[in-house]
Amino acid sequence: MNKFQLEQNKAFKLANDLKQGGKARIGQAGAEKADRREQRKLDQTKGLVPFACKLDEKLVKQLKERAEGNEGGMTEVLAELLVKAGLER
């Protein structure tokens, strides 16, 4: 590779990092990824599965307010509400 190609690769990497969340690979960005991986493994051992859906903005605001006062966060609040609605764990 010549110098131009090396610089071009650096530019592509930087552009990709910015697209992925605005953070370049400096310092804590690598540590955050490791923490996410560890958390994902812990969730999998608990039998938790990621589940995405679209909700009304007002409902999300109410859920966030409830989750602030709950130790388990959003996941626990949603689980409690689903159990109360008649769905079982």
C-alpha positions as CSV (number, residue, x, y, z in Angstrom):
1,M,0.0,0.0,0.0
2,N,1.2,3.5,-0.7
3,K,0.7,6.5,1.6
4,F,-2.4,7.6,-0.3
5,Q,-4.1,4.3,0.3
6,L,-3.2,4.3,4.0
7,E,-4.6,7.7,4.5
8,Q,-7.7,6.7,2.5
9,N,-8.3,3.7,4.8
10,K,-7.9,6.0,7.8
11,A,-10.6,8.3,6.4
12,F,-12.9,5.4,5.7
13,K,-12.5,4.1,9.3
14,L,-13.1,7.5,10.7
15,A,-16.2,8.1,8.6
16,N,-17.5,4.7,9.7
17,D,-16.9,5.4,13.3
18,L,-18.8,8.7,13.0
19,K,-21.7,6.9,11.3
20,Q,-21.8,4.3,14.1
21,G,-22.4,6.9,16.9
22,G,-20.2,9.8,16.6
23,K,-17.3,8.4,18.7
24,A,-13.9,7.6,17.2
25,R,-11.9,4.7,18.6
26,I,-10.3,6.7,21.4
27,G,-10.0,5.6,25.0
28,Q,-13.3,4.5,26.4
29,A,-15.0,3.4,23.1
30,G,-13.2,0.1,23.3
31,A,-14.1,-0.4,26.9
32,E,-17.8,0.3,26.2
33,K,-17.9,-2.4,23.6
34,A,-16.5,-5.0,26.1
35,D,-19.0,-4.0,28.7
36,R,-21.9,-4.4,26.2
37,R,-20.5,-7.9,25.3
38,E,-20.4,-8.9,28.9
39,Q,-23.9,-7.6,29.5
40,R,-25.2,-9.5,26.5
41,K,-23.6,-12.7,27.9
42,L,-25.2,-12.1,31.3
43,D,-28.6,-11.5,29.7
44,Q,-28.3,-14.6,27.7
45,T,-27.5,-16.7,30.8
46,K,-30.6,-15.2,32.4
47,G,-32.7,-16.3,29.4
48,L,-33.3,-12.7,28.2
49,V,-33.9,-12.0,24.6
50,P,-33.7,-8.6,22.9
51,F,-37.2,-7.4,21.8
52,A,-37.8,-4.2,19.9
53,C,-41.1,-2.6,19.1
54,K,-42.5,0.8,18.3
55,L,-44.5,2.7,20.9
56,D,-46.3,6.0,21.2
57,E,-44.1,8.8,22.5
58,K,-46.3,9.5,25.5
59,L,-46.3,5.9,26.6
60,V,-42.5,5.7,26.3
61,K,-42.2,8.8,28.5
62,Q,-44.4,7.2,31.1
63,L,-42.3,4.0,30.9
64,K,-39.1,5.9,31.4
65,E,-40.5,7.7,34.4
66,R,-41.5,4.4,36.0
67,A,-38.1,2.9,35.1
68,E,-36.2,5.7,36.9
69,G,-37.6,4.5,40.3
70,N,-37.1,0.8,39.6
71,E,-33.8,-1.1,40.3
72,G,-34.2,-3.4,37.3
73,G,-34.7,-0.5,34.9
74,M,-36.8,-0.6,31.8
75,T,-36.6,-4.3,31.4
76,E,-38.0,-5.0,34.8
77,V,-40.8,-2.4,34.5
78,L,-41.9,-3.9,31.2
79,A,-41.8,-7.4,32.6
80,E,-43.9,-6.4,35.5
81,L,-46.5,-4.7,33.3
82,L,-46.7,-7.7,31.0
83,V,-47.2,-10.1,33.9
84,K,-50.0,-7.8,35.3
85,A,-51.6,-7.8,31.8
86,G,-52.0,-11.5,32.0
87,L,-48.8,-12.7,30.3
88,E,-46.7,-15.2,32.3
89,R,-43.0,-15.3,32.7
